[in-house]
């Protein structure tokens, strides 16, 4: 009987290719072991500079577990991929526009003699997009210290646990985590020939951003609003997070902002005569979720956009001009609403500046817009948020999943136990407690919403490197470290009509009603939505494996290590109607 071929679809980011695939015969073949993926050209050998004509994408685990210490990962033709999506990030030396060919085949047979099934191979050619296309630049960092790849990089440098790296080693490790995201802000600053203004929450990155500002402050007029709210500990006023940068940049005009909970923006505007307000001409904008700190660029999962758009930059410049005078919160709340639509490349963009009128618990103009968009989702919703507390938004997202559509969420941290709910003096339950409880139950019930917990010395499967959640040589903070710092919701990302919400604003009452924030609505750009989806699923799948291991451990059934299933039982959940894996298998390929 003739075999059917696999079906394959690629989602491209400038730094990875996410492949979604299926095999129609897989549901009925009892010897279905997974997928093999071959790429041409192959992987660059960083030591020799050689590149083979093709390579099999690797798998960290085999039917016998992970590789022995010091040995490479397994090729997927002998250790098949037991998922219906996989990503390729080994793209060193691959330029934007250079063709990449992927061949995806089904693997069947006994586990001690797996075979690539003839007649099942489907070939797909793709090319990486550039970081900047159509006037919009997009950068996501790796920000995964809790990974085998990062642990192996640290071990290759000969660093002992707790040993600080040298300056050169730190730059190497930080650059790997930043994944290119260390470049757009310094490049944006360097391109300022006349003037540069912006609003930044924290500014202390001494590796890239502060040196760029120091170099440019003699060539352009620079004015920055910064968060100057005073914080105390044990009765002592703490130093401002940006003070070291303020001291190092005497020619930059700094404007303190303390008439709000926090000034949480992270944006810069480039143009001419921006500081004095006479004849000003904004030309370009950079913004995103990343604070201008070394950890914001490297160890916290973040993104940065650039927009070559005078009209969009004008909106941000006007906000900067308002904030630099440190107005009362009442003043910044006046007229809060969505801007007119600005077209940039293939995207239609609106911006919303918080705070907005009202208090936590009141109806929110910005959140109601997002909730309505989520309610109208035709296919899918993904959210990647530090700690969402807007109940209407969470309810809307979870309803999408309950309606049989694809829904995945990733947050920074979920409590280990169901959080208790405490009523305030007014009888209300704080929104953050309700949200934490809802997210906890969702993580237990469907496991389509997870967090970014890590392996540690007590939870390390055999054959795996010890993973980190703080940078080598630094002291752990007195609180769980921030790993997921993203603030985005993407609706119908795998379709031709997506909507993206992104910016500095956490989806919480404090951010909406108490902080200086910016929120972008981006419609119509399937290209941009694919980048968000690919980068989201890279993080989601990384931490989902850890979430599964914690669940096994809590149930007392944790295996000694990870290994492939020797039969087709691995695929059962992908064919179980209504499961998150079932919905993803269909929606990622447009099979619904």
Helices and strands as residue ranges (DSSP letters): E 6-13, E 16-23, G 24-27, E 32-40, E 55-56, E 58-59, E 61-62, E 65-66, E 74-75, E 85-88, E 99-108, G 111-113, E 115-116, E 122-127, E 132-133, E 136-140, H 148-156, H 167-178, H 184-190, E 195-200, H 209-216, E 221-227, E 232-233, E 236-237, H 243-248, E 253-257, E 266-272, E 281-288, H 294-297, E 303-307, H 310-323, H 329-333, E 342-344, E 347-354, H 365-375, E 380-385, H 391-402, E 406-411, H 431-445, E 449-450, E 487-491, E 499-503, H 509-514, E 517-523, H 526-554, G 568-574, H 580-587
